[in-house]
Amino acid sequence: MLSASIIRSLKQTNVSVNAEQTRERARAVLKGASRKQKNEIDMLAGLKRTTINRTYVTGTISAKVAISIAQILGISPFYLTAEADEPGKCTDKTLNEFLVAKGYANETNYSAADNTKPAALRTTEESAPPPAKTPAYSPLAAPSIPEDEAAQLLRALYIRAKYSAAAAQTLSRVTKMLTHEG
């Protein structure tokens, strides 16, 4: 089964094939669920009950909601999205097939026991090489500018600092650098 962190990282776009069938099936399935099961679905998806109940009204369902309901209630997510006519069972294989069908994984088997994310769930930070280290600022390495231009820049920064917290922080850092406190 999929972990909560993986389910929460899924997109909330509609994956239903037939809104009318999805509406009816979600209503029937969730009507038979206990309060405890409904709370578990909410927690697993990381959503509020109203977001999940919206499926009753609109007939739209996201992969996040479909997998959460399927895991807790033990039915196939394909049934909820109106891609299968029978409720079936919720297995790791079914969940992997669902992720692949919805574009979340490229032939990647994924379960809660694995520590790898499906390819579509990887962030660019995980796949990008680490950024090159930049040397720390040194006042001695700073470019030399004429004194009158430096004074004009400080005046402009002082005026901006009156209206912007970010500019105030910048002014504070510049002041520390100029007085060699930082």
ABEGO torsion letter per residue (X at the ends): XBBAAAAAABBABBABABAAAAAAAAAAAAAABBAAAAAAAAAAAGBBAAAAAAAAAAGBBBAAAAAAAAAAAGBBAAAAAGABABAEBBBAAAAAAAAAAAGABBGBBBBAABABBBAAABBAAAABBBBBBBBBBBAAABBBBBAAAAAAAAAAAAAAAAABAAAAAAAAAAAAAAAGAX
